[in-house]
Amino acid sequence: MTIASAALLLFLILDPLGNVPVFLSLLRGLPPQRQRIVLARELLIALAVLMMFLWGGKYALELMHLRQESVSIAGGIVLFLIGIRMIFPPPEGLMGEIPDGEPFIVPMAIPLVAGPSGMAAVMLMGSNEPARLDDWSLALLIAWGATAAILFSATLLYKLLGRRALTAIERLMGMLLVAISVQMFLDGLGTYLKISPP
C-alpha cells in the first residue's frame, strides 16, 4: 500500500463529508469563535487518539494476545456496519443519540472522527508493516488535514451543496467503505486459513 492509497483509505473512513451535518447540528448553539475553538480541539484529540493506535497498536495486540488477522476481520466487520449505516442511515442519525451541551471528546472526536474502524485501520497498518510507521503517520496526517479542511468549511459546504448532495456523497462513501470492509475481512480470513493448521 502506498502513502497515497493509505491516505485515501483513511480519508474515506474518517468520512468528513458525512460528518458535516452532524457537526453543524452539534455546534449550532455556540458562537462562531467558540465553534472554531471546539472544532480544532476535537480534531486534535481525534488525531492524538489515532496516532496512539497507530504507534501503540502492535504492542496492544501483543499484550492482549490478539493475532493481526483477528483485528483485520473485526475491523472489516465494524467498517461494514458503519458503511451500511451510511447507506441506510437510521432516523436518529449515524451515531445514534447526541448529548446536549458543548461537545467534549464524545461524540465529535470519538467516534465521529476517530471511530472504531479508523482505530482498527491504523492499528492494522502499524502492526502489519511496523517498519513503515513514518509513512503511515504521513498518510494519517494527510487524511486528517483534508478532514479538518472540510469540517472547518462545513457551513460553506452545506450552503453550496445542500443536504441532498451531502447525503448522496455520504452514501457513495458508504458503498466504498462496504467494499473496503469486505476486502479487509477476506484478507484477514485468507491469512488465518493459510497459517492455521488443517
ROKEDO-737313 format. One record per residue (C-alpha): residue number from 1; x, y, z. Coordinates in Angstrom, 2 decimals. Example, Ala and Ser with C-alpha at 12.3 -4.5 7.8 and 13.67 -1.06 7.14 Angstrom:
BEGIN
1, 12.30, -4.50, 7.80
2, 13.67, -1.06, 7.14
This chain:
BEGIN
1, 0.00, 0.00, 0.00
2, 1.34, 3.42, -0.97
3, 1.11, 6.54, 1.19
4, -1.50, 7.98, -1.21
5, -3.72, 4.88, -1.11
6, -3.39, 4.67, 2.69
7, -4.33, 8.36, 2.98
8, -7.35, 7.85, 0.69
9, -8.49, 4.83, 2.73
10, -8.20, 6.76, 5.98
11, -9.96, 9.78, 4.47
12, -12.91, 7.58, 3.47
13, -13.00, 6.03, 6.94
14, -12.89, 9.45, 8.66
15, -15.89, 10.44, 6.46
16, -15.70, 14.25, 6.80
17, -18.48, 14.96, 4.26
18, -20.84, 12.59, 6.05
19, -20.00, 14.32, 9.34
20, -20.75, 17.86, 8.08
21, -24.49, 17.88, 9.01
22, -23.79, 16.22, 12.39
23, -21.02, 18.67, 13.28
24, -23.18, 21.64, 12.25
25, -26.02, 20.44, 14.49
26, -23.63, 19.83, 17.41
27, -22.04, 23.30, 17.13
28, -25.19, 25.25, 16.23
29, -25.74, 26.64, 19.74
30, -22.20, 28.05, 20.11
31, -20.87, 31.44, 18.97
32, -18.81, 31.27, 15.70
33, -15.50, 31.95, 17.52
34, -16.21, 29.18, 20.05
35, -17.26, 26.80, 17.26
36, -13.81, 27.05, 15.66
37, -12.06, 26.50, 19.02
38, -14.18, 23.45, 19.86
39, -13.74, 22.00, 16.35
40, -9.95, 22.46, 16.46
41, -9.79, 20.88, 19.94
42, -11.89, 17.86, 18.92
43, -9.90, 17.32, 15.71
44, -6.59, 17.42, 17.64
45, -7.93, 14.93, 20.19
46, -9.01, 12.61, 17.35
47, -5.56, 12.89, 15.72
48, -3.83, 12.10, 19.04
49, -6.04, 9.02, 19.56
50, -5.42, 7.73, 16.02
51, -1.65, 8.31, 16.34
52, -1.68, 6.43, 19.65
53, -3.40, 3.46, 18.00
54, -1.02, 3.63, 15.02
55, 2.18, 3.64, 17.10
56, 0.95, 1.50, 20.00
57, -1.25, -0.93, 18.08
58, 1.43, -3.61, 17.70
59, 2.13, -3.62, 21.45
60, -1.58, -3.61, 22.29
61, -2.08, -6.69, 20.10
62, 0.85, -8.44, 21.80
63, -0.42, -7.50, 25.25
64, -3.92, -8.86, 24.53
65, -2.53, -11.90, 22.63
66, -4.53, -10.95, 19.53
67, -3.42, -12.02, 16.08
68, -3.34, -9.47, 13.27
69, -5.85, -11.39, 11.18
70, -8.41, -11.29, 14.02
71, -8.11, -7.47, 14.10
72, -8.42, -7.39, 10.30
73, -11.62, -9.48, 10.42
74, -13.05, -7.44, 13.33
75, -12.10, -4.16, 11.61
76, -13.78, -5.35, 8.42
77, -16.99, -6.19, 10.29
78, -17.07, -2.82, 12.11
79, -16.30, -0.96, 8.88
80, -19.04, -2.92, 7.09
81, -21.61, -1.97, 9.75
82, -20.63, 1.73, 9.56
83, -20.76, 1.60, 5.74
84, -24.25, 0.07, 5.87
85, -25.40, 2.78, 8.34
86, -24.01, 5.43, 5.94
87, -26.00, 3.95, 3.04
88, -29.16, 3.33, 5.11
89, -28.95, 5.87, 7.98
90, -31.28, 5.25, 10.95
91, -33.72, 8.03, 12.00
92, -31.53, 9.06, 14.96
93, -28.50, 9.58, 12.70
94, -25.30, 7.65, 12.02
95, -24.02, 7.60, 15.59
96, -27.33, 7.46, 17.47
97, -28.49, 9.91, 20.11
98, -26.31, 13.02, 20.57
99, -25.98, 14.55, 24.05
100, -26.84, 18.22, 24.66
101, -24.30, 20.91, 25.57
102, -20.83, 21.69, 24.24
103, -19.27, 18.51, 22.83
104, -16.11, 17.27, 24.53
105, -14.36, 14.18, 23.11
106, -17.69, 12.32, 22.65
107, -19.23, 12.29, 20.07
108, -17.13, 14.59, 17.84
109, -13.56, 13.38, 18.41
110, -14.68, 9.83, 19.24
111, -16.48, 8.16, 17.45
112, -17.32, 10.64, 14.64
113, -13.70, 11.31, 13.56
114, -11.65, 8.66, 15.40
115, -14.14, 5.82, 15.23
116, -13.60, 2.09, 15.81
117, -12.99, 1.44, 12.11
118, -10.34, 4.20, 11.94
119, -8.64, 2.86, 15.06
120, -8.69, -0.69, 13.65
121, -7.34, 0.51, 10.28
122, -4.35, 2.42, 11.72
123, -3.65, -0.40, 14.19
124, -3.53, -2.87, 11.28
125, -1.24, -0.60, 9.26
126, 1.15, -0.21, 12.19
127, 1.20, -3.89, 13.14
128, 1.39, -5.31, 9.57
129, 4.31, -3.12, 8.48
130, 5.93, -1.57, 11.59
131, 8.98, -0.52, 9.54
132, 6.75, 1.96, 7.66
133, 5.28, 3.77, 10.68
134, 6.62, 7.10, 9.35
135, 4.79, 6.52, 6.04
136, 1.54, 5.62, 7.83
137, 1.89, 8.69, 10.08
138, 2.23, 10.88, 6.98
139, -0.81, 9.19, 5.39
140, -2.80, 9.77, 8.58
141, -1.75, 13.44, 8.69
142, -2.80, 13.93, 5.04
143, -6.20, 12.30, 5.66
144, -6.66, 14.24, 8.91
145, -5.64, 17.53, 7.24
146, -8.18, 17.02, 4.43
147, -10.83, 16.10, 7.01
148, -10.05, 19.21, 9.09
149, -10.22, 21.45, 5.99
150, -13.66, 20.07, 5.04
151, -15.05, 20.30, 8.57
152, -13.80, 23.89, 9.02
153, -15.61, 24.70, 5.75
154, -18.75, 22.84, 6.90
155, -21.08, 25.86, 6.85
156, -19.95, 26.91, 3.36
157, -20.17, 23.34, 2.01
158, -23.64, 22.92, 3.45
159, -24.78, 26.14, 1.74
160, -23.14, 25.25, -1.60
161, -24.07, 21.58, -1.84
162, -27.19, 21.33, 0.30
163, -28.36, 18.41, 2.39
164, -29.35, 16.22, -0.60
165, -25.91, 16.40, -2.24
166, -24.14, 15.74, 1.07
167, -26.42, 12.75, 1.71
168, -25.68, 11.39, -1.78
169, -21.90, 11.79, -1.22
170, -22.16, 10.11, 2.18
171, -24.00, 7.14, 0.65
172, -21.38, 6.85, -2.10
173, -18.65, 6.82, 0.57
174, -20.67, 4.19, 2.42
175, -20.59, 1.99, -0.70
176, -16.81, 2.40, -0.93
177, -16.42, 1.58, 2.77
178, -18.52, -1.58, 2.38
179, -16.23, -2.71, -0.47
180, -13.10, -1.92, 1.59
181, -14.54, -3.72, 4.62
182, -15.24, -6.89, 2.62
183, -11.65, -6.80, 1.33
184, -10.32, -6.38, 4.90
185, -12.46, -9.30, 6.06
186, -11.33, -11.54, 3.17
187, -7.65, -10.60, 3.70
188, -7.89, -11.48, 7.39
189, -9.73, -14.71, 6.67
190, -7.26, -15.66, 3.92
191, -4.28, -15.06, 6.23
192, -5.94, -17.09, 9.00
193, -6.67, -20.04, 6.69
194, -3.08, -20.01, 5.39
195, -1.38, -20.06, 8.80
196, -3.88, -22.24, 10.69
197, -3.24, -26.00, 10.70
198, -5.73, -28.07, 8.67
